[in-house]
Amino acid sequence: MLGALMVAAACGGGDDPPTTSPDSETSESPTEPTEPITTPPAWEKEYTEKQLAAYDAAFGRWEIYESRSEAIWAEGKATDRAEAFFKQYFPSPIWQGFYQRLETYEQVDVQIEGLADVYWSKPKTISKDGLSVVVDQCLDYTTIKTTQRGKPAQPVAWQQKPNLRTITLEKPEGHDWLIYGVVDATGGKARPCKP
């Protein structure tokens, strides 16, 4: 109907604008989708349903960790609550490394607020048994605000461009997904990626 109105208006045929009934403007055609149809990413074709389900579960676990950890890094205090939190998401001795980093931040009064914006995420590998997932993400780190002693910290050069982060997750027997590694440019070497 809208297409016919646009054609009629474009062809002229009078000075009066086309009229429509109030019902035609507010009702939707039952055949029109209410949400856009999206095509699955091409990489999904490389994996089985079991592997894709593992990826969804592992990546979902990572996203929960990241959103919940934001408050801990923003506070910048190595508390008992922070220790218990890291133990939920990392195996030993990996959780101790994250806790020690938090202790170092507390000693030098560093707080990190916000999360990096994600350009894209996709699996690097998914094991056949679906118990190990490695995820690559291309990130914009400029959305993270770092302060030291209440003042903005000097920006780090690698953070000004998109960089890759690689997350390794595994599901040991009797446990939820655990984070076995996070590799990004914080180690000192830039890992550029294309958004």
BELNORDA-V364301 format. One line per field, one symbol per residue. ss: DSSP state (A for helix, B for strand, O for the rest). phi: phi as a letter, one per 20 degrees, with the letter a starting at -180 (. if undefined). psi: psi as a letter, one per 20 degrees, with the letter a starting at -180 (. if undefined). Layout:
# BELNORDA-V364301
ss = ???
phi = ???
psi = ???
This chain:
# BELNORDA-V364301
ss = OAAAAAAAAAAOOOOOOOOOOAAAAAOOOOOOOOOOOOOOOAAAAAOOAAAAAAAAAAAAAAAAAAAAAAAAAAAOOOOAAAAAAAAAABOOOAAAAAAAAAAAAAAOOBBBBOOOBBBBBBBBBBOOOOOBBBBBBBBBAAAOBBBBOOBBOOOOAAAAOOBBBBBBBBOOOOOOOBBBBBBOAAAOOOOBOOO
phi = .fffffffffennqeeffdcfgffededffeefecfedefggfffecfffffffggfffffgffgffffgfffffmceefffffffffdcfeeffffffffffffffdldccdncffefacbfebcffemdbcdddcdcdefeeddcclndgfffegffecgcecdddccdfgncffdeeacdbfffodfcgbdf
psi = ggghghgghhicjripqqqqqhhhhiqqpiipqhqqpqpqqhhhiiqrhgghhggggghggghggghhighghhhkpnrhggghghhhiqrpjhhhghhhghgggghjlpqoqrqqppgqpqpgqpqhikjpppppppqoiiipopqpkiqpqpqpghiiqpqpppppqqnqpjrrpqoiqopajiiipqmqrp.
